[in-house]
Amino acid sequence: MSIPAITIWQPYASLIAVGAKRFETRDWPPWVRYVGSRFAIHASTKRPTPASLYGLTVRETQPMELALGVPLAGFQRLPLGAVVATARLAGAYQVGRYHDAQRTATIAQALRGSPALDSIRLMEGEELFGDYSDGRWLWAFADVKPCTPAIPAKGAQGIWQWDGKDAA
C-alpha cells in the first residue's frame, strides 16, 4: 500500500519532522481527496548551496537552528533524498491576508473537507519557514511521526506515491 508524498527542500522538511513547521506553503492547493490522508514528507535530493544557506540573516537562521538543534553549518548534514517523517494533511487554506506583526494569516478559503477557520496564528519563528503571501496555500500537517533514521527515496515533483520501499 502506498501513501501520497510531497518533496520539500531542506531544512524545511526536517522542520516539519520536528514539529516546528506546521504548514507547507505552496502556490497550489492539494487535491481535495488528500485532506485527512497521511503523507510522506520527503527531503529533496538537492542540497542547498552554501551561498543560499549563508545568505540568510541571523534572524532567519536562528529559529531554524533552535528548532533543529543544529547550527547553520550542520544544515549540510540534514537528510537528503529521503522520507524524514509522515504526517496527516489536516486541511488546506488559502491566505487572504498575512499580518506580519501578529504572525496571523486570515483565511480567504478553506479547501473542501478542511476544518473551518477564520485565521491561523503562526508560532514564534514559524513565519520564517514559509511564504505566507496573500493567495498562497497553507497545507496544514498534524500528527507528525519522524522517521528515524530517514528512509532513502527518490521523490518527485508535485504529489507522488510512496510505497515505503522506493529506496534511492
MDTraj code that builds the backbone (N, CA, C; nanometers):
import mdtraj as md
import numpy as np

residues = "MET SER ILE PRO ALA ILE THR ILE TRP GLN PRO TYR ALA SER LEU ILE ALA VAL GLY ALA LYS ARG PHE GLU THR ARG ASP TRP PRO PRO TRP VAL ARG TYR VAL GLY SER ARG PHE ALA ILE HIS ALA SER THR LYS ARG PRO THR PRO ALA SER LEU TYR GLY LEU THR VAL ARG GLU THR GLN PRO MET GLU LEU ALA LEU GLY VAL PRO LEU ALA GLY PHE GLN ARG LEU PRO LEU GLY ALA VAL VAL ALA THR ALA ARG LEU ALA GLY ALA TYR GLN VAL GLY ARG TYR HIS ASP ALA GLN ARG THR ALA THR ILE ALA GLN ALA LEU ARG GLY SER PRO ALA LEU ASP SER ILE ARG LEU MET GLU GLY GLU GLU LEU PHE GLY ASP TYR SER ASP GLY ARG TRP LEU TRP ALA PHE ALA ASP VAL LYS PRO CYS THR PRO ALA ILE PRO ALA LYS GLY ALA GLN GLY ILE TRP GLN TRP ASP GLY LYS ASP ALA ALA".split()
xyz = np.array([
    [0.0841, -0.1187, 0.0000],
    [0.0000, 0.0000, 0.0000],
    [0.0884, 0.1246, 0.0000],
    [0.0558, 0.2201, -0.0818],
    [0.1338, 0.3430, -0.0897],
    [0.0560, 0.4583, -0.0261],
    [0.1307, 0.5641, 0.0059],
    [0.0692, 0.6857, 0.0583],
    [0.1180, 0.8033, -0.0253],
    [0.0386, 0.9119, -0.0282],
    [0.0857, 1.0294, -0.1010],
    [0.2098, 1.0872, -0.0337],
    [0.2931, 1.1495, -0.1142],
    [0.4169, 1.2089, -0.0640],
    [0.4376, 1.3442, -0.1293],
    [0.5119, 1.4278, -0.0601],
    [0.5487, 1.5584, -0.1144],
    [0.6961, 1.5829, -0.0830],
    [0.7671, 1.6332, -0.1822],
    [0.9094, 1.6620, -0.1677],
    [0.9275, 1.8081, -0.1294],
    [1.0099, 1.8296, -0.0273],
    [1.0320, 1.9627, 0.0284],
    [1.1823, 1.9817, 0.0462],
    [1.2328, 2.1010, 0.0171],
    [1.3748, 2.1303, 0.0355],
    [1.4106, 2.1286, 0.1838],
    [1.5369, 2.0986, 0.2097],
    [1.5899, 2.1101, 0.3449],
    [1.6323, 2.2544, 0.3680],
    [1.6220, 2.3082, 0.4859],
    [1.5893, 2.2418, 0.6123],
    [1.4404, 2.2330, 0.6419],
    [1.3555, 2.2726, 0.5454],
    [1.2116, 2.2809, 0.5709],
    [1.1468, 2.1448, 0.5956],
    [1.1927, 2.0407, 0.5272],
    [1.1377, 1.9065, 0.5509],
    [1.1660, 1.8632, 0.6944],
    [1.2872, 1.8861, 0.7411],
    [1.3217, 1.8491, 0.8787],
    [1.2491, 1.9359, 0.9804],
    [1.2199, 2.0603, 0.9466],
    [1.1426, 2.1454, 1.0371],
    [1.0014, 2.0900, 1.0556],
    [0.9435, 2.0314, 0.9503],
    [0.8139, 1.9641, 0.9651],
    [0.8306, 1.8430, 1.0558],
    [0.9364, 1.7657, 1.0329],
    [0.9593, 1.6427, 1.1103],
    [0.9721, 1.6686, 1.2600],
    [1.0272, 1.7837, 1.2983],
    [1.0427, 1.8141, 1.4413],
    [0.9259, 1.8948, 1.4971],
    [0.8250, 1.9236, 1.4141],
    [0.7060, 1.9946, 1.4608],
    [0.7180, 2.1450, 1.4662],
    [0.8255, 2.2014, 1.4122],
    [0.8453, 2.3463, 1.4153],
    [0.7779, 2.4165, 1.2981],
    [0.7475, 2.3425, 1.1927],
    [0.6818, 2.3972, 1.0729],
    [0.5527, 2.3184, 1.0544],
    [0.4405, 2.3805, 1.0868],
    [0.3112, 2.3118, 1.0772],
    [0.2471, 2.3241, 0.9395],
    [0.2938, 2.4218, 0.8611],
    [0.2321, 2.4492, 0.7313],
    [0.3363, 2.4474, 0.6208],
    [0.3097, 2.3708, 0.5176],
    [0.3895, 2.3790, 0.3954],
    [0.3163, 2.4796, 0.3075],
    [0.3881, 2.5777, 0.2546],
    [0.3242, 2.6807, 0.1726],
    [0.3523, 2.6537, 0.0258],
    [0.2474, 2.6568, -0.0526],
    [0.2552, 2.6312, -0.1966],
    [0.1684, 2.7332, -0.2690],
    [0.1886, 2.7444, -0.4010],
    [0.1014, 2.8326, -0.4782],
    [-0.0168, 2.7551, -0.5371],
    [-0.0316, 2.6314, -0.4975],
    [-0.1418, 2.5469, -0.5439],
    [-0.1936, 2.4630, -0.4271],
    [-0.3237, 2.4331, -0.4289],
    [-0.3803, 2.3517, -0.3214],
    [-0.3603, 2.2034, -0.3485],
    [-0.3634, 2.1218, -0.2430],
    [-0.3626, 1.9765, -0.2662],
    [-0.4985, 1.9354, -0.3224],
    [-0.5060, 1.8162, -0.3742],
    [-0.6352, 1.7668, -0.4195],
    [-0.7227, 1.7405, -0.2981],
    [-0.8509, 1.7687, -0.3117],
    [-0.9471, 1.7525, -0.2031],
    [-0.9407, 1.6113, -0.1444],
    [-0.9237, 1.5117, -0.2283],
    [-0.9245, 1.3731, -0.1802],
    [-0.8124, 1.3429, -0.0807],
    [-0.7103, 1.4282, -0.0743],
    [-0.5992, 1.4037, 0.0169],
    [-0.6191, 1.4624, 0.1565],
    [-0.7201, 1.5465, 0.1762],
    [-0.7440, 1.6022, 0.3094],
    [-0.7759, 1.4860, 0.4039],
    [-0.7038, 1.4784, 0.5134],
    [-0.7188, 1.3708, 0.6104],
    [-0.6235, 1.2543, 0.5874],
    [-0.5562, 1.2533, 0.4725],
    [-0.4643, 1.1435, 0.4388],
    [-0.3280, 1.1622, 0.5047],
    [-0.2626, 1.0509, 0.5283],
    [-0.1255, 1.0506, 0.5790],
    [-0.0317, 1.0708, 0.4605],
    [0.0635, 1.1615, 0.4741],
    [0.1613, 1.1956, 0.3704],
    [0.3005, 1.1566, 0.4154],
    [0.3833, 1.1200, 0.3206],
    [0.5267, 1.1068, 0.3453],
    [0.5882, 1.2437, 0.3183],
    [0.6702, 1.2903, 0.4112],
    [0.7416, 1.4170, 0.3955],
    [0.8827, 1.3810, 0.3492],
    [0.9124, 1.4140, 0.2245],
    [1.0374, 1.3755, 0.1600],
    [1.1290, 1.4962, 0.1472],
    [1.2533, 1.4792, 0.1898],
    [1.3547, 1.5844, 0.1749],
    [1.4153, 1.5721, 0.0356],
    [1.4138, 1.6794, -0.0371],
    [1.4670, 1.6830, -0.1728],
    [1.6104, 1.6328, -0.1792],
    [1.6487, 1.5837, -0.2963],
    [1.7872, 1.5409, -0.3170],
    [1.8782, 1.6603, -0.3419],
    [1.8195, 1.7772, -0.3667],
    [1.9012, 1.8952, -0.3939],
    [1.9494, 1.9568, -0.2648],
    [2.0791, 1.9587, -0.2501],
    [2.1398, 2.0200, -0.1322],
    [2.1400, 2.1710, -0.1530],
    [2.0933, 2.2475, -0.0516],
    [2.1022, 2.3926, -0.0649],
    [2.2485, 2.4319, -0.0801],
    [2.2747, 2.5227, -0.1684],
    [2.4127, 2.5661, -0.1878],
    [2.4568, 2.6493, -0.0687],
    [2.5849, 2.6472, -0.0354],
    [2.6310, 2.7302, 0.0760],
    [2.5934, 2.8767, 0.0586],
    [2.5952, 2.9265, -0.0660],
    [2.5607, 3.0675, -0.0881],
    [2.4182, 3.0947, -0.0424],
    [2.3249, 3.0047, -0.0716],
    [2.1867, 3.0299, -0.0303],
    [2.1707, 3.0122, 0.1201],
    [2.2407, 2.9161, 0.1787],
    [2.2322, 2.8985, 0.3242],
    [2.2926, 3.0163, 0.3975],
    [2.4135, 3.0537, 0.3600],
    [2.4816, 3.1587, 0.4331],
    [2.4347, 3.2978, 0.3949],
    [2.3487, 3.3083, 0.2946],
    [2.2891, 3.4362, 0.2598],
    [2.1739, 3.4727, 0.3521],
    [2.1307, 3.3780, 0.4369],
    [2.0223, 3.4043, 0.5305],
    [2.0724, 3.4909, 0.6455],
    [1.9825, 3.5724, 0.6985],
    [2.0196, 3.6563, 0.8123],
    [2.0123, 3.5747, 0.9410],
    [2.0733, 3.6251, 1.0461],
    [2.0675, 3.5593, 1.1764],
    [1.9222, 3.5477, 1.2207],
    [1.8433, 3.6499, 1.1938],
    [1.7005, 3.6473, 1.2292],
    [1.6306, 3.5289, 1.1627],
    [1.6720, 3.4948, 1.0414],
    [1.6105, 3.3834, 0.9684],
    [1.6638, 3.2482, 1.0119],
    [1.7923, 3.2400, 1.0409],
    [1.8506, 3.1093, 1.0716],
    [1.8390, 3.0704, 1.2178],
    [1.8366, 3.1673, 1.3081],
    [1.8348, 3.1336, 1.4499],
    [1.7146, 3.0460, 1.4877],
    [1.5912, 3.0774, 1.4447],
    [1.4795, 2.9888, 1.4791],
    [1.4953, 2.8490, 1.4187],
    [1.5555, 2.8398, 1.2999],
    [1.5799, 2.7093, 1.2385],
    [1.6805, 2.6300, 1.3207],
    [1.7893, 2.6967, 1.3601],
    [1.8927, 2.6304, 1.4398],
    [1.8353, 2.5803, 1.5722],
    [1.7541, 2.6633, 1.6379],
    [1.6935, 2.6243, 1.7653],
    [1.5979, 2.5070, 1.7480],
    [1.5142, 2.5124, 1.6449],
    [1.4155, 2.4060, 1.6222],
    [1.4818, 2.2730, 1.5884],
    [1.5874, 2.2782, 1.5087],
    [1.6536, 2.1556, 1.4641],
    [1.7636, 2.1091, 1.5597],
    [1.8077, 2.1983, 1.6492],
    [1.9167, 2.1639, 1.7388],
    [2.0477, 2.1448, 1.6649],
    [2.0605, 2.2156, 1.5518],
    [2.1776, 2.2025, 1.4657],
    [2.2222, 2.3433, 1.4261],
    [2.3532, 2.3735, 1.4364],
    [2.3990, 2.5043, 1.3890],
    [2.3900, 2.5121, 1.2370],
    [2.3907, 2.6317, 1.1860],
    [2.3780, 2.6551, 1.0420],
    [2.4707, 2.5662, 0.9600],
    [2.5946, 2.5527, 1.0009],
    [2.6897, 2.4692, 0.9269],
    [2.6434, 2.3239, 0.9225],
    [2.5701, 2.2797, 1.0220],
    [2.5204, 2.1424, 1.0271],
    [2.4040, 2.1153, 0.9336],
    [2.3430, 2.2207, 0.8781],
    [2.2318, 2.2005, 0.7842],
    [2.2761, 2.1155, 0.6657],
    [2.4034, 2.1244, 0.6303],
    [2.4552, 2.0468, 0.5170],
    [2.4489, 1.8966, 0.5435],
    [2.4327, 1.8558, 0.6688],
    [2.4265, 1.7139, 0.7033],
    [2.2837, 1.6627, 0.7232],
    [2.1837, 1.7463, 0.7025],
    [2.0447, 1.7004, 0.7138],
    [2.0172, 1.5983, 0.6030],
    [1.9273, 1.5035, 0.6270],
    [1.8996, 1.4002, 0.5262],
    [1.8518, 1.4600, 0.3941],
    [1.8987, 1.4031, 0.2854],
    [1.8570, 1.4427, 0.1509],
    [1.8122, 1.3178, 0.0762],
    [1.7148, 1.3321, -0.0121],
    [1.6673, 1.2173, -0.0893],
    [1.6116, 1.1096, 0.0011],
    [1.5338, 1.1527, 0.1009],
    [1.4824, 1.0566, 0.1985],
    [1.3513, 1.1058, 0.2589],
    [1.2684, 1.0112, 0.3013],
    [1.1471, 1.0444, 0.3757],
    [1.1900, 1.0670, 0.5203],
    [1.1612, 1.1871, 0.5717],
    [1.2039, 1.2234, 0.7065],
    [1.0907, 1.2141, 0.8085],
    [0.9657, 1.2040, 0.7594],
    [0.8515, 1.1960, 0.8502],
    [0.7277, 1.1553, 0.7709],
    [0.6246, 1.1179, 0.8441],
    [0.4908, 1.1092, 0.7861],
    [0.4035, 1.2014, 0.8688],
    [0.3001, 1.2547, 0.8067],
    [0.2103, 1.3476, 0.8750],
    [0.0742, 1.3427, 0.8060],
    [-0.0282, 1.3731, 0.8829],
    [-0.1636, 1.3780, 0.8278],
    [-0.1908, 1.5183, 0.7740],
    [-0.2425, 1.5253, 0.6512],
    [-0.2831, 1.6541, 0.5941],
    [-0.4174, 1.6897, 0.6574],
    [-0.4134, 1.7740, 0.7590],
    [-0.5330, 1.8076, 0.8366],
    [-0.6262, 1.9017, 0.7606],
    [-0.5724, 1.9777, 0.6661],
    [-0.6523, 2.0722, 0.5897],
    [-0.5626, 2.1584, 0.5037],
    [-0.6256, 2.2399, 0.4209],
    [-0.5512, 2.3338, 0.3365],
    [-0.6303, 2.4634, 0.3290],
    [-0.5566, 2.5752, 0.3348],
    [-0.6196, 2.7065, 0.3455],
    [-0.5489, 2.8068, 0.2561],
    [-0.6280, 2.8885, 0.1885],
    [-0.5687, 2.9940, 0.1074],
    [-0.5616, 3.1214, 0.1901],
    [-0.4445, 3.1832, 0.1904],
    [-0.4238, 3.3064, 0.2664],
    [-0.4977, 3.4203, 0.1974],
    [-0.5797, 3.4896, 0.2755],
    [-0.6447, 3.6105, 0.2248],
    [-0.5528, 3.7295, 0.2459],
    [-0.5015, 3.7376, 0.3677],
    [-0.4096, 3.8461, 0.4030],
    [-0.3199, 3.7982, 0.5167],
    [-0.1905, 3.8265, 0.5052],
    [-0.0976, 3.7915, 0.6114],
    [-0.0623, 3.9180, 0.6886],
    [-0.0711, 3.9100, 0.8207],
    [-0.0413, 4.0231, 0.9090],
    [0.0879, 3.9908, 0.9836],
    [0.1978, 4.0461, 0.9350],
    [0.3308, 4.0133, 0.9858],
    [0.3452, 4.0438, 1.1343],
    [0.2985, 4.1595, 1.1783],
    [0.3176, 4.1995, 1.3182],
    [0.2514, 4.1008, 1.4154],
    [0.1390, 4.0436, 1.3768],
    [0.0683, 3.9480, 1.4628],
    [0.0997, 3.8028, 1.4274],
    [0.1787, 3.7787, 1.3198],
    [0.2062, 3.6432, 1.2703],
    [0.0746, 3.5684, 1.2454],
    [-0.0208, 3.6374, 1.1871],
    [-0.1534, 3.5806, 1.1648],
    [-0.1907, 3.5906, 1.0179],
    [-0.2469, 3.4819, 0.9663],
    [-0.2983, 3.4805, 0.8291],
    [-0.4496, 3.4690, 0.8361],
    [-0.5195, 3.5645, 0.7740],
    [-0.6637, 3.5485, 0.7612],
    [-0.6878, 3.4541, 0.6433],
    [-0.7906, 3.3744, 0.6524],
    [-0.8177, 3.2708, 0.5539],
    [-0.9189, 3.3212, 0.4512],
    [-0.8820, 3.3151, 0.3236],
    [-0.9732, 3.3520, 0.2151],
    [-1.0689, 3.2369, 0.1867],
    [-1.0142, 3.1138, 0.1889],
    [-1.0979, 2.9957, 0.1688],
    [-1.0284, 2.8727, 0.2234],
    [-1.1115, 2.7794, 0.2676],
    [-1.0611, 2.6505, 0.3134],
    [-1.0927, 2.5488, 0.2053],
    [-1.0000, 2.4590, 0.1790],
    [-1.0249, 2.3519, 0.0832],
    [-1.1353, 2.2633, 0.1392],
    [-1.2243, 2.2179, 0.0545],
    [-1.3350, 2.1323, 0.0982],
    [-1.2802, 2.0157, 0.1813],
    [-1.3440, 1.9891, 0.2940],
    [-1.3007, 1.8829, 0.3834],
    [-1.2095, 1.9308, 0.4947],
    [-1.1630, 2.0550, 0.4845],
    [-1.0763, 2.1126, 0.5878],
    [-1.1626, 2.1731, 0.6981],
    [-1.1167, 2.1653, 0.8231],
    [-1.1905, 2.2328, 0.9302],
    [-1.2021, 2.3819, 0.8992],
    [-1.3174, 2.4404, 0.9318],
    [-1.3399, 2.5825, 0.9056],
    [-1.2567, 2.6674, 1.0010],
    [-1.1812, 2.7610, 0.9458],
    [-1.1004, 2.8542, 1.0244],
    [-1.1112, 2.9926, 0.9628],
    [-1.1127, 3.0947, 1.0500],
    [-1.1113, 3.2326, 1.0020],
    [-0.9684, 3.2836, 0.9862],
    [-0.8799, 3.2336, 1.0731],
    [-0.7412, 3.2781, 1.0691],
    [-0.6518, 3.1704, 1.1297],
    [-0.5231, 3.1847, 1.1039],
    [-0.4220, 3.0942, 1.1581],
    [-0.3127, 3.1801, 1.2178],
    [-0.2757, 3.1480, 1.3423],
    [-0.1644, 3.2183, 1.4081],
    [-0.0424, 3.1273, 1.4056],
    [0.0678, 3.1827, 1.3581],
    [0.1922, 3.1071, 1.3497],
    [0.2668, 3.1117, 1.4822],
    [0.3414, 3.0067, 1.5103],
    [0.4255, 3.0030, 1.6296],
    [0.5450, 3.0962, 1.6089],
    [0.6075, 3.1354, 1.7193],
    [0.7269, 3.2198, 1.7134],
    [0.8303, 3.1566, 1.6210],
    [0.8785, 3.2313, 1.5235],
    [0.9791, 3.1823, 1.4292],
    [0.9204, 3.1127, 1.3085],
    [0.7994, 3.0585, 1.3211],
    [0.7396, 2.9816, 1.2119],
    [0.7138, 3.0667, 1.0878],
    [0.6967, 3.1964, 1.1055],
    [0.6728, 3.2845, 0.9908],
    [0.7916, 3.2861, 0.8953],
    [0.9088, 3.2424, 0.9426],
    [1.0294, 3.2389, 0.8600],
    [1.0435, 3.1081, 0.7832],
    [0.9534, 3.0132, 0.8071],
    [0.9662, 2.8804, 0.7484],
    [0.8759, 2.8590, 0.6274],
    [0.8232, 2.9652, 0.5693],
    [0.7374, 2.9510, 0.4520],
    [0.7042, 3.0868, 0.3927],
    [0.6354, 3.0854, 0.2811],
    [0.5920, 3.2075, 0.2126],
    [0.4420, 3.2222, 0.2373],
    [0.4072, 3.3127, 0.3263],
    [0.2679, 3.3309, 0.3665],
    [0.2016, 3.4475, 0.2930],
    [0.2496, 3.4779, 0.1730],
    [0.1942, 3.5873, 0.0934],
    [0.0468, 3.5635, 0.0626],
    [-0.0226, 3.6750, 0.0405],
    [-0.1636, 3.6679, 0.0040],
    [-0.1825, 3.5769, -0.1169],
    [-0.2812, 3.4870, -0.1081],
    [-0.3128, 3.3969, -0.2183],
    [-0.2428, 3.2619, -0.2109],
    [-0.1395, 3.2485, -0.1269],
    [-0.0680, 3.1206, -0.1138],
    [-0.1539, 3.0202, -0.0378],
    [-0.1247, 2.8928, -0.0563],
    [-0.1960, 2.7854, 0.0126],
    [-0.1122, 2.7317, 0.1275],
    [-0.1762, 2.7149, 0.2417],
    [-0.1129, 2.6565, 0.3597],
    [-0.1623, 2.5127, 0.3717],
    [-0.0710, 2.4185, 0.3597],
    [-0.1033, 2.2777, 0.3787],
    [-0.0777, 2.2492, 0.5253],
    [-0.1809, 2.2265, 0.6030],
    [-0.1690, 2.2062, 0.7475],
    [-0.1392, 2.0596, 0.7773],
    [-0.0207, 2.0345, 0.8327],
    [0.0171, 1.8983, 0.8691],
    [0.0045, 1.8788, 1.0202],
    [-0.0464, 1.7634, 1.0605],
    [-0.0651, 1.7291, 1.2015],
    [-0.0239, 1.5841, 1.2224],
    [-0.0200, 1.5424, 1.3468],
    [0.0140, 1.4031, 1.3806],
    [0.1442, 1.3596, 1.3127],
    [0.2453, 1.4422, 1.3253],
    [0.3751, 1.4164, 1.2612],
    [0.4471, 1.3020, 1.3330],
    [0.4989, 1.2106, 1.2526],
    [0.5784, 1.0995, 1.3044],
    [0.7124, 1.0995, 1.2317],
    [0.8199, 1.1428, 1.3007],
    [0.9522, 1.1442, 1.2360],
    [0.9978, 1.0027, 1.2005],
    [1.0716, 0.9901, 1.0920],
    [1.1327, 0.8633, 1.0513],
    [1.2783, 0.8681, 1.0956],
    [1.3110, 0.7879, 1.1943],
    [1.4473, 0.7843, 1.2465],
    [1.4987, 0.6423, 1.2376],
    [1.5949, 0.6177, 1.1503],
    [1.6584, 0.7122, 1.0590],
    [1.5676, 0.7425, 0.9389],
    [1.6048, 0.8479, 0.8654],
    [1.5313, 0.8821, 0.7431],
    [1.5401, 0.7650, 0.6456],
    [1.4367, 0.7493, 0.5619],
    [1.4272, 0.6359, 0.4690],
    [1.4588, 0.6844, 0.3273],
    [1.5682, 0.6369, 0.2662],
    [1.6036, 0.6815, 0.1309],
    [1.4888, 0.6588, 0.0323],
    [1.4627, 0.7600, -0.0494],
    [1.3578, 0.7524, -0.1520],
    [1.3905, 0.8530, -0.2610],
    [1.3477, 0.8222, -0.3831],
    [1.3810, 0.9079, -0.4977],
    [1.3060, 1.0399, -0.4992],
    [1.1775, 1.0393, -0.4719],
    [1.0988, 1.1619, -0.4736],
    [1.0594, 1.2047, -0.6132],
    [0.9795, 1.3091, -0.6200],
    [0.9312, 1.3639, -0.7466],
    [0.8698, 1.5006, -0.7199],
    [0.8417, 1.5720, -0.8268],
    [0.7728, 1.6994, -0.8123],
    [0.6241, 1.6735, -0.7933],
    [0.5550, 1.7695, -0.7318],
    [0.4117, 1.7561, -0.7091],
    [0.3836, 1.6488, -0.6044],
    [0.2625, 1.5952, -0.6068],
    [0.2259, 1.4860, -0.5168],
    [0.2571, 1.3562, -0.5885],
    [0.3255, 1.2667, -0.5200],
    [0.3613, 1.1378, -0.5784],
    [0.3305, 1.0295, -0.4760],
    [0.3352, 0.9051, -0.5179],
    [0.3017, 0.7937, -0.4290],
    [0.4285, 0.7264, -0.3784],
    [0.4340, 0.7038, -0.2478],
    [0.5484, 0.6386, -0.1850],
    [0.5016, 0.5082, -0.1226],
    [0.5707, 0.4003, -0.1550],
    [0.5301, 0.2677, -0.1040],
    [0.6171, 0.2218, 0.0112],
    [0.7094, 0.3044, 0.0548],
    [0.7953, 0.2668, 0.1666],
    [0.9123, 0.1799, 0.1245],
    [0.9136, 0.1404, -0.0011],
    [1.0207, 0.0523, -0.0496],
    [1.1026, 0.1190, -0.1597],
    [1.0723, 0.2417, -0.1912],
    [1.1338, 0.3142, -0.3017],
    [1.2740, 0.3628, -0.2653],
    [1.3593, 0.2754, -0.2242],
    [1.4946, 0.3165, -0.1855],
    [1.5657, 0.3801, -0.3034],
    [1.6327, 0.4899, -0.2743],
    [1.7027, 0.5630, -0.3813],
    [1.8255, 0.4888, -0.4267],
])
top = md.Topology()
chain = top.add_chain()
for i, resn in enumerate(residues, 1):
    res = top.add_residue(resn, chain, resSeq=i)
    for name in ("N", "CA", "C"):
        top.add_atom(name, md.element.get_by_symbol(name[0]), res)
traj = md.Trajectory(xyz[None], top)
